[in-house]
Amino acid sequence: MESNEKNFSGRIFAPWYDTDLACYIFLIFLSLTFLFGIAGIFAAIIRYNNSVYLRIPVMLTTASIYTILSVLIRLITRKKINSKLKSSYSN
């Protein structure tokens, strides 16, 4: 699906699941997932001295960090593009 469709003013249309509000809610859930993964890492270190139990919390934490960065880059890029188009449209 093409998410870079533009309307007559030149602003980029985003699908409902890629709106700013949905991205902010997604970031909140991802930060909770990150904290859950960190808690899992500490629990595995404290309770077990074996690295087998660290695999899933580390993967969960890594995936949440990667996705948080991806969503933040998407939001920043969209904000820059829309502000640039808005300034050029008003001139």
C-alpha positions in Angstrom: 0.0 0.0 0.0 1.4 3.4 -1.0 1.5 5.7 2.1 3.1 8.6 0.3 -0.1 9.7 -1.4 -0.5 13.5 -1.4 -3.6 15.6 -1.5 -4.0 19.0 -3.2 -2.1 20.8 -0.5 0.9 18.5 -0.9 0.7 17.0 2.6 1.3 13.3 3.0 -1.7 11.2 3.8 -1.1 8.5 6.4 -3.3 5.4 6.9 -5.2 5.3 10.3 -2.6 2.9 11.7 0.2 5.2 10.8 -1.2 8.5 12.2 0.6 10.4 14.8 -1.8 9.3 17.6 -1.4 5.7 16.7 2.4 6.0 16.6 2.4 7.7 20.0 0.2 4.9 21.5 2.5 2.3 19.9 5.5 4.0 21.4 4.0 3.8 24.8 3.3 0.1 24.5 6.8 -0.4 23.1 8.4 1.4 26.0 6.4 -0.8 28.4 7.7 -3.9 26.4 11.2 -2.5 26.7 10.9 -2.1 30.5 9.4 -5.6 30.7 12.4 -7.0 28.8 14.8 -5.2 31.1 13.0 -6.6 34.2 13.3 -10.0 32.6 17.0 -9.6 32.1 17.5 -8.6 35.7 15.3 -11.4 36.9 17.2 -13.9 34.9 20.6 -12.6 36.1 19.5 -12.6 39.8 17.6 -15.9 39.8 19.6 -18.0 37.4 23.3 -18.0 36.7 22.8 -19.5 33.2 22.7 -17.5 30.0 19.9 -19.7 28.5 17.3 -17.7 30.4 18.6 -14.4 29.1 17.9 -15.1 25.4 14.2 -14.2 25.3 14.4 -11.0 27.4 17.4 -9.8 25.4 15.6 -10.5 22.1 12.4 -8.8 23.4 14.4 -5.7 24.5 16.4 -5.6 21.3 13.2 -5.9 19.1 11.5 -3.1 21.1 14.5 -0.8 20.8 14.7 -1.4 17.1 10.9 -0.7 16.6 11.0 2.4 18.9 13.8 3.8 16.8 12.0 2.9 13.6 8.8 4.7 14.7 10.6 7.7 16.0 12.5 8.1 12.7 9.2 7.8 10.8 7.6 10.5 13.0 10.5 12.9 12.7 10.7 12.4 8.9 7.0 13.0 8.4 7.1 16.1 10.6 10.0 17.5 8.6 8.4 16.8 5.3 5.0 18.2 6.3 6.5 21.4 7.8 8.6 21.9 4.7 5.5 21.5 2.5 3.4 23.7 4.7 6.0 26.5 4.5 6.3 26.2 0.7 2.6 26.1 0.3 2.0 29.3 2.3 4.5 31.2 0.3 
